[in-house]
Amino acid sequence: MDDVTKRLYIAAHLARATDALATARDNVAHGHWRGAVNRAYDAVFHAASAALLQRAIERARHAGVQAAFGAFLVRPGLIEPAFGQMYSRVRQAREMQDYDVTAVALTLAETERLVRDAERFVARLDSYVRQVGMT
């Protein structure tokens, strides 16, 4: 992938992350907590995909993006370990809320924490991508 195309894809991933965060906040405001968690995770996924693409790493599956995020960004020290933990927390909550019909619904406080984690995650990865000059 040439540099111009890479920049376009990175910008598209970051735009999707920003949009997903806005939707997550709207969902919280309207009491749609499962939807908020789903959108928070989508924001994390797209922000991680953008940061990985900056390093010419692409993964098609959610598990692959999370594994690559840890291997290529957290382990080498480019992104702080706390963000790997946030990724895990938000993904786990999303999978439980989306796929486990017997899962106990999250509280407002738990949902707000996950959305805040996603906001911090997106802000950190946006900063990283800008720092390395890809946006």
Sine and cosine of phi, psi and omega as CSV:
sin_phi,cos_phi,sin_psi,cos_psi,sin_omega,cos_omega
0.00,0.00,0.76,-0.65,0.01,-1.00
-0.97,0.26,0.25,-0.97,-0.10,-0.99
-0.88,0.47,-0.63,0.78,-0.01,-1.00
-0.91,0.42,-0.72,0.69,0.01,-1.00
-0.90,0.44,-0.67,0.75,0.02,-1.00
-0.86,0.51,-0.70,0.71,0.02,-1.00
-0.88,0.48,-0.64,0.77,0.02,-1.00
-0.90,0.44,-0.70,0.72,0.01,-1.00
-0.92,0.39,-0.65,0.76,0.05,-1.00
-0.88,0.47,-0.73,0.69,0.01,-1.00
-0.88,0.48,-0.63,0.78,0.01,-1.00
-0.91,0.41,-0.67,0.74,0.04,-1.00
-0.89,0.46,-0.68,0.73,0.00,-1.00
-0.92,0.38,-0.57,0.82,0.06,-1.00
-0.91,0.41,-0.65,0.76,0.05,-1.00
-0.90,0.43,-0.63,0.78,0.03,-1.00
-0.88,0.47,-0.71,0.71,0.00,-1.00
-0.89,0.45,-0.68,0.73,0.02,-1.00
-0.90,0.44,-0.68,0.73,0.01,-1.00
-0.89,0.45,-0.61,0.79,0.05,-1.00
-0.90,0.44,-0.67,0.74,0.02,-1.00
-0.88,0.48,-0.67,0.74,0.02,-1.00
-0.92,0.39,-0.63,0.78,0.05,-1.00
-0.87,0.50,-0.71,0.71,0.02,-1.00
-0.90,0.44,-0.66,0.75,0.05,-1.00
-0.88,0.47,-0.67,0.74,0.01,-1.00
-0.89,0.46,-0.65,0.76,0.05,-1.00
-0.88,0.48,-0.72,0.69,-0.03,-1.00
-0.87,0.49,-0.48,0.88,-0.02,-1.00
-0.98,-0.21,0.18,0.98,0.07,-1.00
0.98,0.21,0.28,0.96,0.01,-1.00
-0.99,-0.13,0.97,0.23,-0.16,-0.99
-0.95,0.32,-0.62,0.78,0.06,-1.00
-0.88,0.47,-0.68,0.73,0.04,-1.00
-0.89,0.46,-0.61,0.80,0.02,-1.00
-0.89,0.45,-0.67,0.74,0.00,-1.00
-0.92,0.40,-0.66,0.76,0.02,-1.00
-0.86,0.50,-0.73,0.68,-0.01,-1.00
-0.94,0.35,-0.57,0.82,0.06,-1.00
-0.88,0.48,-0.69,0.73,0.02,-1.00
-0.91,0.43,-0.66,0.75,0.01,-1.00
-0.85,0.52,-0.63,0.78,0.04,-1.00
-0.89,0.46,-0.70,0.71,0.02,-1.00
-0.88,0.47,-0.73,0.69,-0.01,-1.00
-0.85,0.53,-0.73,0.68,-0.04,-1.00
-0.94,0.34,-0.61,0.79,0.04,-1.00
-0.91,0.42,-0.68,0.73,0.04,-1.00
-0.90,0.44,-0.66,0.75,0.02,-1.00
-0.88,0.48,-0.64,0.77,0.03,-1.00
-0.89,0.45,-0.72,0.69,-0.02,-1.00
-0.91,0.42,-0.62,0.78,0.04,-1.00
-0.93,0.38,-0.65,0.76,0.00,-1.00
-0.88,0.47,-0.55,0.83,0.07,-1.00
-0.83,0.56,-0.51,0.86,0.01,-1.00
-0.99,-0.13,0.25,0.97,0.01,-1.00
0.90,0.43,0.55,0.83,0.03,-1.00
-0.91,-0.40,0.83,-0.55,0.03,-1.00
-0.82,-0.57,0.69,-0.73,0.09,-1.00
-0.73,-0.68,0.61,-0.80,-0.05,-1.00
-1.00,-0.03,-0.47,0.88,-0.10,-1.00
-0.97,-0.25,0.44,-0.90,-0.02,-1.00
-0.86,0.51,-0.71,0.70,0.01,-1.00
-0.89,0.46,-0.59,0.81,0.01,-1.00
-0.92,0.39,-0.64,0.77,0.03,-1.00
-0.91,0.42,-0.71,0.70,-0.01,-1.00
-0.90,0.44,-0.69,0.72,0.01,-1.00
-0.89,0.45,-0.69,0.72,0.01,-1.00
-0.92,0.40,-0.59,0.80,0.05,-1.00
-0.85,0.53,-0.73,0.68,0.03,-1.00
-0.91,0.42,-0.72,0.70,-0.08,-1.00
-0.94,0.34,-0.64,0.77,-0.15,-0.99
-0.97,-0.26,-0.24,0.97,0.00,-1.00
-0.87,-0.50,-0.69,0.73,-0.04,-1.00
-0.99,0.16,-0.82,0.58,-0.06,-1.00
-0.84,0.55,-0.66,0.75,0.02,-1.00
-0.96,0.27,-0.07,1.00,0.04,-1.00
1.00,0.04,0.22,0.98,0.02,-1.00
-0.97,0.23,-0.51,0.86,0.05,-1.00
-0.78,-0.63,0.65,-0.76,-0.07,-1.00
-0.91,0.42,0.58,-0.82,-0.01,-1.00
-0.83,0.56,-0.50,0.87,0.01,-1.00
-0.83,0.55,-0.50,0.86,-0.02,-1.00
-0.97,0.24,-0.48,0.88,0.14,-0.99
-0.92,0.39,-0.62,0.79,0.04,-1.00
-0.92,0.38,-0.64,0.77,0.06,-1.00
-0.88,0.48,-0.71,0.70,0.01,-1.00
-0.82,0.57,-0.76,0.65,-0.02,-1.00
-0.87,0.49,-0.71,0.70,-0.04,-1.00
-0.88,0.47,-0.73,0.68,-0.05,-1.00
-0.94,0.35,-0.65,0.76,0.01,-1.00
-0.91,0.42,-0.69,0.72,0.01,-1.00
-0.86,0.51,-0.71,0.70,0.00,-1.00
-0.89,0.45,-0.68,0.74,0.01,-1.00
-0.89,0.47,-0.72,0.70,-0.01,-1.00
-0.90,0.43,-0.64,0.77,0.02,-1.00
-0.91,0.42,-0.73,0.69,-0.05,-1.00
-0.94,0.33,-0.54,0.84,-0.03,-1.00
-0.99,0.11,-0.57,0.82,-0.19,-0.98
-0.91,-0.42,-0.33,0.94,-0.01,-1.00
-0.98,-0.18,0.99,-0.16,-0.07,-1.00
-0.92,0.39,-0.27,0.96,0.03,-1.00
-0.99,-0.10,0.03,1.00,-0.03,-1.00
-0.91,0.42,0.65,-0.76,0.09,-1.00
-0.94,0.35,0.73,-0.68,0.02,-1.00
-0.88,0.47,0.60,-0.80,0.04,-1.00
-0.95,0.32,0.43,-0.90,0.09,-1.00
-0.99,0.16,0.21,-0.98,0.08,-1.00
-0.86,0.51,-0.70,0.71,-0.02,-1.00
-0.88,0.47,-0.67,0.74,0.02,-1.00
-0.91,0.42,-0.67,0.74,0.00,-1.00
-0.90,0.44,-0.71,0.70,0.01,-1.00
-0.88,0.48,-0.62,0.79,0.03,-1.00
-0.89,0.45,-0.69,0.73,0.01,-1.00
-0.90,0.43,-0.64,0.77,0.04,-1.00
-0.92,0.39,-0.66,0.75,0.06,-1.00
-0.89,0.46,-0.67,0.75,0.07,-1.00
-0.85,0.53,-0.70,0.71,0.01,-1.00
-0.89,0.45,-0.64,0.77,0.03,-1.00
-0.89,0.46,-0.71,0.71,0.03,-1.00
-0.90,0.45,-0.66,0.75,0.00,-1.00
-0.88,0.48,-0.77,0.64,-0.02,-1.00
-0.89,0.45,-0.68,0.74,0.01,-1.00
-0.88,0.47,-0.68,0.74,-0.01,-1.00
-0.91,0.41,-0.68,0.73,-0.04,-1.00
-0.96,0.27,-0.54,0.84,0.11,-0.99
-0.88,0.47,-0.69,0.73,0.05,-1.00
-0.88,0.48,-0.68,0.73,0.02,-1.00
-0.87,0.49,-0.74,0.68,-0.03,-1.00
-0.89,0.45,-0.65,0.76,0.04,-1.00
-0.92,0.40,-0.65,0.76,-0.02,-1.00
-0.86,0.50,-0.62,0.78,-0.01,-1.00
-1.00,0.04,0.04,1.00,0.14,-0.99
0.98,0.20,0.52,0.86,-0.04,-1.00
-0.97,-0.24,0.08,1.00,0.09,-1.00
-0.82,-0.57,0.00,0.00,0.00,0.00
